[in-house]
Amino acid sequence: MSAVAPDPAATPPSSARLLNVPNALTVLRLAVVPVFAVLLLSDGGMDDDRRVWATVFFALAIITDRYDGLIARRTGQVTEFGKLADPIADKALTGTALIGLSVLALLPWWVTLAILVREVGVTLLRFWVIRHGVIAASRGGKAKTVVQALAIGLYILPLTGLLATARWWVMAVALVLTLLTGLDYVYRALTLRRTSARAMRAAAARRAAGPTGSRTDTAA
């Protein structure tokens, strides 16, 4: 059974300071995105040294994505800014990498579009169910994130031969996980909308109100 966090509307506002380490890491990740894009696209992607540096920046940004949320939760420094900026930084980095690779003809556009549609769709679903609760990340979702980052990193590197062939299979696994976890998220979102405490209260209120318009005044 999927874990569902309490309704965020019932959660007291965070008293954590806006200026803290987790938020600084998130902002740093956002700042890295344009630098990463320039390094990746330099000289039409033919500059191997800059692609290696692009991989380094991408890896560092992925590491901050792993630890900013972890630090925030463990130290009680979760802020509304962090909740909003963290997924934006994550999508900006991944989206820039995928689009850049497709622009350089290193990755088919259909792969990029499939992943981006899934990511945007899941983000919209989160907004759709936010009043009912927050769906915890599944093991599949976590595996998707790791494999997807590994696949993108391998594509950024100027690899040839067997390694260049192997990265396609890693990306294939990432694509399958991306699509399957996307479908799982749709199922869990629909289930949450139907079974959350908020939905149960609304259903109980409708039953208590009874059918409307069932009586007709026959007096003339």
C-alpha positions as CSV (number, residue, x, y, z in Angstrom):
1,M,0.0,0.0,0.0
2,S,1.3,3.5,-0.9
3,A,2.1,5.8,1.9
4,V,0.1,9.1,1.9
5,A,1.2,12.0,4.0
6,P,-1.3,14.1,5.9
7,D,-3.2,16.9,4.2
8,P,-0.7,19.7,3.8
9,A,-3.6,22.2,4.4
10,A,-3.6,21.0,8.0
11,T,0.1,21.3,8.5
12,P,1.2,24.3,10.5
13,P,3.3,26.9,8.6
14,S,7.0,26.2,8.8
15,S,9.0,28.5,11.1
16,A,12.3,27.6,9.4
17,R,14.4,30.5,8.1
18,L,14.4,31.2,4.4
19,L,18.1,31.6,4.3
20,N,19.4,28.1,5.2
21,V,21.7,25.5,3.7
22,P,19.1,23.4,1.9
23,N,17.7,26.4,0.1
24,A,21.2,27.6,-0.7
25,L,21.9,24.2,-2.4
26,T,18.6,24.5,-4.4
27,V,19.5,28.0,-5.6
28,L,23.0,26.7,-6.4
29,R,21.5,23.9,-8.5
30,L,19.4,26.5,-10.4
31,A,22.4,28.6,-11.0
32,V,24.3,25.7,-12.4
33,V,21.8,25.0,-15.1
34,P,22.8,27.7,-17.6
35,V,26.5,27.0,-17.0
36,F,25.8,23.3,-17.7
37,A,23.9,24.2,-20.9
38,V,26.8,26.3,-22.2
39,L,29.3,23.6,-21.5
40,L,27.2,20.9,-23.2
41,L,26.3,22.9,-26.3
42,S,29.8,24.5,-26.9
43,D,31.1,23.9,-30.4
44,G,28.0,21.9,-31.3
45,G,28.8,19.3,-28.7
46,M,32.2,18.5,-30.3
47,D,34.3,19.9,-27.5
48,D,35.1,16.7,-25.5
49,D,36.7,18.6,-22.6
50,R,33.7,20.8,-22.1
51,R,31.4,17.8,-22.2
52,V,33.4,16.2,-19.5
53,W,33.0,19.4,-17.4
54,A,29.3,19.5,-18.2
55,T,29.1,16.0,-16.8
56,V,30.9,17.1,-13.6
57,F,28.4,20.0,-13.2
58,F,25.5,17.7,-13.9
59,A,26.7,15.2,-11.3
60,L,27.3,17.9,-8.6
61,A,23.8,19.3,-9.3
62,I,22.3,15.8,-8.9
63,I,24.1,15.3,-5.6
64,T,22.7,18.6,-4.3
65,D,19.2,17.4,-5.3
66,R,19.7,14.4,-3.2
67,Y,21.0,16.2,-0.1
68,D,19.1,19.5,0.1
69,G,15.8,17.7,0.9
70,L,17.5,15.3,3.2
71,I,19.2,18.1,5.2
72,A,16.0,20.1,5.3
73,R,13.9,17.2,6.8
74,R,16.5,16.1,9.3
75,T,17.2,19.6,10.6
76,G,13.7,21.0,10.5
77,Q,14.5,23.5,7.8
78,V,11.7,22.8,5.4
79,T,10.3,26.0,3.9
80,E,7.6,26.9,1.4
81,F,10.3,28.3,-0.9
82,G,12.2,24.9,-0.8
83,K,9.0,23.0,-1.5
84,L,8.4,25.1,-4.6
85,A,12.0,25.7,-5.8
86,D,13.3,22.1,-5.4
87,P,11.2,20.4,-8.0
88,I,11.6,23.4,-10.4
89,A,15.4,23.1,-10.1
90,D,15.2,19.4,-10.7
91,K,13.0,19.7,-13.8
92,A,15.1,22.6,-15.1
93,L,18.3,20.5,-14.9
94,T,16.9,17.3,-16.3
95,G,14.9,19.1,-19.0
96,T,17.9,21.2,-20.1
97,A,20.1,18.0,-20.3
98,L,17.5,16.1,-22.3
99,I,16.7,18.9,-24.7
100,G,20.4,19.7,-25.2
101,L,21.2,16.1,-26.0
102,S,18.4,16.0,-28.6
103,V,19.5,19.3,-30.1
104,L,23.0,17.7,-30.5
105,A,21.3,14.6,-32.1
106,L,22.8,12.4,-29.4
107,L,19.3,11.4,-28.1
108,P,16.2,10.8,-30.1
109,W,13.6,13.6,-29.6
110,W,10.8,11.0,-28.9
111,V,12.8,9.8,-25.8
112,T,13.1,13.4,-24.6
113,L,9.5,14.2,-25.2
114,A,8.3,11.0,-23.5
115,I,10.3,11.7,-20.4
116,L,9.4,15.4,-20.2
117,V,5.6,14.8,-20.8
118,R,5.7,12.3,-17.9
119,E,7.6,14.7,-15.6
120,V,5.3,17.6,-16.4
121,G,2.2,15.4,-16.1
122,V,3.3,14.2,-12.6
123,T,3.9,17.7,-11.5
124,L,0.4,18.7,-12.6
125,L,-1.0,15.7,-10.8
126,R,0.7,16.8,-7.6
127,F,-1.1,20.1,-7.8
128,W,-4.4,18.3,-8.6
129,V,-4.3,16.2,-5.4
130,I,-2.5,18.6,-3.1
131,R,-5.6,19.4,-1.0
132,H,-6.1,15.6,-0.4
133,G,-2.5,14.8,0.6
134,V,1.0,14.1,-0.6
135,I,1.9,10.8,-2.2
136,A,5.2,9.5,-0.9
137,A,7.9,8.6,-3.4
138,S,7.8,4.9,-4.3
139,R,10.8,2.6,-4.7
140,G,10.1,2.6,-8.4
141,G,10.2,6.4,-8.5
142,K,13.5,6.5,-6.6
143,A,15.0,3.9,-8.9
144,K,13.8,5.9,-11.9
145,T,15.5,9.0,-10.6
146,V,18.8,7.2,-10.1
147,V,18.8,5.3,-13.5
148,Q,17.6,8.4,-15.4
149,A,20.4,10.5,-13.9
150,L,23.0,7.8,-14.8
151,A,21.7,7.5,-18.3
152,I,21.8,11.2,-18.9
153,G,25.3,11.4,-17.5
154,L,26.5,8.7,-19.8
155,Y,25.0,10.5,-22.8
156,I,26.7,13.8,-21.8
157,L,30.1,12.1,-21.7
158,P,31.9,11.8,-25.1
159,L,31.8,8.0,-25.1
160,T,32.5,5.7,-28.1
161,G,32.5,2.0,-28.8
162,L,31.0,-0.4,-26.3
163,L,30.3,2.2,-23.7
164,A,28.3,4.3,-26.2
165,T,26.2,1.3,-27.0
166,A,25.7,0.4,-23.4
167,R,24.3,3.8,-22.5
168,W,21.4,3.3,-24.8
169,W,20.4,0.2,-22.8
170,V,20.7,2.2,-19.6
171,M,18.5,4.9,-21.1
172,A,16.0,2.2,-22.2
173,V,15.7,1.0,-18.6
174,A,15.3,4.6,-17.5
175,L,12.5,5.2,-20.1
176,V,10.6,2.1,-19.0
177,L,10.8,3.0,-15.3
178,T,9.8,6.6,-16.2
179,L,6.7,5.5,-18.0
180,L,5.7,2.8,-15.5
181,T,6.1,5.0,-12.5
182,G,4.1,7.7,-14.3
183,L,1.2,5.3,-14.7
184,D,1.6,4.2,-11.1
185,Y,1.4,7.9,-10.0
186,V,-1.8,8.4,-12.0
187,Y,-3.4,5.4,-10.3
188,R,-2.3,6.5,-6.8
189,A,-3.5,10.1,-7.5
190,L,-6.9,8.9,-8.5
191,T,-7.1,6.6,-5.5
192,L,-6.1,9.4,-3.2
193,R,-8.7,11.7,-4.6
194,R,-11.3,9.1,-3.9
195,T,-10.2,7.8,-0.5
196,S,-8.6,10.7,1.3
197,A,-10.0,12.0,4.6
198,R,-11.1,15.1,2.7
199,A,-12.9,13.0,0.1
200,M,-14.6,10.9,2.9
201,R,-15.8,14.0,4.7
202,A,-17.2,15.4,1.5
203,A,-19.0,12.1,0.7
204,A,-20.4,12.0,4.2
205,A,-21.7,15.5,3.9
206,R,-23.5,14.7,0.7
207,R,-25.1,11.6,2.2
208,A,-26.2,13.6,5.2
209,A,-27.7,16.3,3.0
210,G,-29.8,13.7,1.2
211,P,-31.1,13.9,-2.4
212,T,-32.1,17.4,-3.4
213,G,-35.1,18.1,-5.4
214,S,-36.7,14.8,-4.5
215,R,-39.8,16.4,-3.2
216,T,-42.3,18.1,-5.4
217,D,-45.0,20.5,-4.0
218,T,-48.3,19.1,-5.4
219,A,-50.5,21.8,-3.7
220,A,-52.3,23.9,-6.2
